[in-house]
Amino acid sequence: MTATARETLAGKAGTPELSTIRVHGTWAGDMRTDLQAGRHHFIADEPPTREGKDAGPTPLQLVLSGLCACEAVTMKRVAERMRLRVDAFEIAAEGVIDVRGRKGAADVPAHFLRVVVRARLRTPDGAERVERLREVVERCCPVATLLRAAPLEFDSIWERVP
């Protein structure tokens, strides 16, 4: 069983090797936030239907984008360790929320209720190796494990394509 965050920070899972990731955001009026992550500057915003100007992805789209990017990076590293050849990789994520939670209109979670990941992998390796890759990626991907630890449904479908 995987150690909890509290147990890991307390050193109960061995000596931790901690790394801190920092992002800075500045509210820029309306629904826009100007963000800086390292040398990278980007914007989060809401569409006009939610009082924004659609100058960038919504915060929830950024969460799902982070999930896709993190699984892709993790896939690359794990595939190399497994000596599994990957010729192409596509990943998509969708999340479902009950907007009443975000609006405070009902006592329901404001966070995702369900996340579904669909990945397509072009490889000459067999389906069993692709399934093993998926298992390791989802065990090692920081964003996937964070979302899986949240009280939501998390489904992942990886498909080997010819």
ROPA-805450 format. One record per residue (C-alpha): x, y, z. Coordinates in steps of 0.25 Angstrom, whole numbers, padded with zeros to 4 digits. Layout:
ROPA-805450
+-------+-------+-------+
:    xx :    yy :    zz :
+-------+-------+-------+
:     X :     Y :     Z :
...
+-------+-------+-------+
This chain:
ROPA-805450
+-------+-------+-------+
:    xx :    yy :    zz :
+-------+-------+-------+
:  0000 :  0000 :  0000 :
:  0005 :  0014 : -0004 :
:  0009 :  0023 :  0008 :
:  0000 :  0035 :  0011 :
:  0005 :  0049 :  0009 :
:  0006 :  0051 :  0024 :
:  0014 :  0038 :  0026 :
:  0023 :  0042 :  0014 :
:  0026 :  0056 :  0020 :
:  0028 :  0050 :  0034 :
:  0039 :  0041 :  0028 :
:  0031 :  0028 :  0031 :
:  0033 :  0023 :  0017 :
:  0048 :  0025 :  0017 :
:  0056 :  0038 :  0016 :
:  0048 :  0047 :  0006 :
:  0054 :  0054 : -0006 :
:  0045 :  0066 : -0006 :
:  0044 :  0076 : -0018 :
:  0035 :  0089 : -0018 :
:  0028 :  0094 : -0030 :
:  0024 :  0108 : -0030 :
:  0014 :  0116 : -0039 :
:  0010 :  0130 : -0036 :
: -0003 :  0137 : -0040 :
: -0008 :  0151 : -0041 :
: -0022 :  0154 : -0043 :
: -0024 :  0163 : -0055 :
: -0038 :  0167 : -0054 :
: -0051 :  0161 : -0057 :
: -0048 :  0146 : -0057 :
: -0034 :  0146 : -0063 :
: -0022 :  0142 : -0055 :
: -0008 :  0144 : -0061 :
:  0001 :  0133 : -0057 :
:  0016 :  0130 : -0056 :
:  0022 :  0117 : -0055 :
:  0037 :  0118 : -0056 :
:  0040 :  0126 : -0068 :
:  0027 :  0123 : -0074 :
:  0015 :  0133 : -0074 :
:  0001 :  0129 : -0078 :
: -0013 :  0133 : -0075 :
: -0025 :  0126 : -0069 :
: -0039 :  0132 : -0072 :
: -0053 :  0129 : -0073 :
: -0062 :  0130 : -0085 :
: -0072 :  0141 : -0087 :
: -0083 :  0133 : -0082 :
: -0076 :  0132 : -0069 :
: -0072 :  0147 : -0068 :
: -0058 :  0145 : -0074 :
: -0052 :  0149 : -0088 :
: -0047 :  0136 : -0092 :
: -0033 :  0140 : -0092 :
: -0028 :  0127 : -0088 :
: -0032 :  0113 : -0083 :
: -0041 :  0112 : -0071 :
: -0035 :  0107 : -0058 :
: -0042 :  0094 : -0059 :
: -0036 :  0092 : -0073 :
: -0022 :  0095 : -0068 :
: -0024 :  0084 : -0058 :
: -0028 :  0074 : -0069 :
: -0017 :  0080 : -0078 :
: -0007 :  0077 : -0066 :
: -0012 :  0063 : -0065 :
: -0010 :  0060 : -0080 :
:  0004 :  0067 : -0080 :
:  0008 :  0059 : -0068 :
:  0003 :  0046 : -0073 :
:  0010 :  0048 : -0086 :
:  0024 :  0052 : -0079 :
:  0022 :  0040 : -0070 :
:  0019 :  0031 : -0081 :
:  0032 :  0035 : -0088 :
:  0040 :  0032 : -0076 :
:  0034 :  0019 : -0073 :
:  0033 :  0014 : -0087 :
:  0049 :  0016 : -0088 :
:  0051 :  0009 : -0075 :
:  0042 : -0003 : -0080 :
:  0049 : -0002 : -0094 :
:  0035 : -0001 : -0100 :
:  0035 :  0006 : -0114 :
:  0025 :  0017 : -0115 :
:  0023 :  0023 : -0129 :
:  0011 :  0032 : -0126 :
:  0004 :  0036 : -0113 :
: -0009 :  0044 : -0112 :
: -0016 :  0047 : -0099 :
: -0030 :  0054 : -0096 :
: -0036 :  0056 : -0082 :
: -0050 :  0061 : -0079 :
: -0056 :  0064 : -0065 :
: -0070 :  0066 : -0061 :
: -0074 :  0075 : -0050 :
: -0088 :  0079 : -0044 :
: -0088 :  0094 : -0046 :
: -0097 :  0096 : -0034 :
: -0085 :  0093 : -0025 :
: -0076 :  0104 : -0032 :
: -0088 :  0114 : -0031 :
: -0091 :  0110 : -0016 :
: -0105 :  0107 : -0020 :
: -0105 :  0093 : -0014 :
: -0097 :  0085 : -0004 :
: -0090 :  0077 : -0015 :
: -0075 :  0077 : -0018 :
: -0069 :  0088 : -0026 :
: -0058 :  0079 : -0031 :
: -0058 :  0069 : -0042 :
: -0068 :  0058 : -0040 :
: -0062 :  0049 : -0051 :
: -0050 :  0049 : -0059 :
: -0048 :  0040 : -0071 :
: -0035 :  0039 : -0079 :
: -0034 :  0033 : -0092 :
: -0020 :  0030 : -0098 :
: -0016 :  0025 : -0112 :
: -0002 :  0018 : -0113 :
:  0004 :  0014 : -0126 :
:  0014 :  0003 : -0123 :
:  0019 : -0010 : -0129 :
:  0018 : -0016 : -0115 :
:  0006 : -0024 : -0110 :
: -0006 : -0020 : -0102 :
: -0001 : -0027 : -0090 :
:  0011 : -0018 : -0090 :
:  0003 : -0005 : -0093 :
: -0006 : -0009 : -0081 :
:  0006 : -0010 : -0072 :
:  0011 :  0003 : -0077 :
: -0003 :  0009 : -0073 :
: -0002 :  0003 : -0059 :
:  0012 :  0008 : -0056 :
:  0009 :  0022 : -0062 :
: -0003 :  0024 : -0054 :
:  0004 :  0019 : -0041 :
:  0016 :  0029 : -0044 :
:  0009 :  0041 : -0050 :
:  0007 :  0052 : -0040 :
: -0005 :  0059 : -0045 :
: -0012 :  0045 : -0048 :
: -0009 :  0041 : -0034 :
: -0014 :  0054 : -0028 :
: -0027 :  0053 : -0036 :
: -0029 :  0038 : -0032 :
: -0027 :  0042 : -0017 :
: -0038 :  0052 : -0018 :
: -0053 :  0047 : -0016 :
: -0056 :  0046 : -0030 :
: -0058 :  0035 : -0041 :
: -0045 :  0033 : -0049 :
: -0046 :  0025 : -0062 :
: -0034 :  0022 : -0071 :
: -0035 :  0015 : -0085 :
: -0022 :  0013 : -0092 :
: -0023 :  0008 : -0106 :
: -0012 :  0002 : -0115 :
: -0014 :  0006 : -0129 :
: -0007 :  0000 : -0141 :
+-------+-------+-------+
